[in-house]
Amino acid sequence: MNRLAQFLLRLTGQLTAEVLTLAGAFVASFLAFLYLTRLVFVAGPEHFDQAAFDLMDRLRAATPGLTEWALRVTFFGSARWFVIAAVALPALLWWGLKRQREAVEVFAAIAGSALLNQLLKHFFGRVRPLTALVYQPGLSFPSGHSMIGLALYGMLAWQLWRHGRHPAWAVLLVVWALFIGLTRIYLHVHYATDVLAGFAAGVAWVVLVQTAVRRRLRRMGAKG
């Protein structure tokens, strides 16, 4: 009985707030992604997606100048921007701020989520909306802007939260990623279900990267 109590105490000690948060985020995002795939490819999301488009159309009609801003915001979820970020941010973290772990995490967040996004798109093969306001090549599900954007900005937000610094900036980074996803619906280049699935996949990828880095650091510490 004493041994069991000691084991439970050690296990509880290992279940830090960070581990519990990561586990909860992964389970929630994974289940959300599964639900959205079922909604899109089994149940049919037409009413939900159309309602989201109608809402954005009313917003565009009420605020004509908003389209220009949407195009500017959506750039920060584009492939061109992610290539720049994948080079500049890890370099700054590694050499400028001497944050090697964070540099690896950011690079893995961008590169890994971009690769996974393409694999998922080709697996599901959903065609983009025909009502797009701007031309956008490629497939639709899940949204790359939403998935890679949340992976990048979510990873940066997590790093700030983990170090207990600038919590307001961490929140703003997540909100920024959400705004980027909304521009995809606003521009009709993605369905709302594409964007939500991208968010879910992005969160799941951040957790996987964090878990892999933690395990790697523990092994290196054990070997050292």
Summary of the structure (lengths in Angstrom):
residues: 224
radius of gyration: 19.5
end to end distance: 34.4
largest distance: 70.1
contacts: 707
relative contact order: 0.15
helix: 81%
strand: 0%
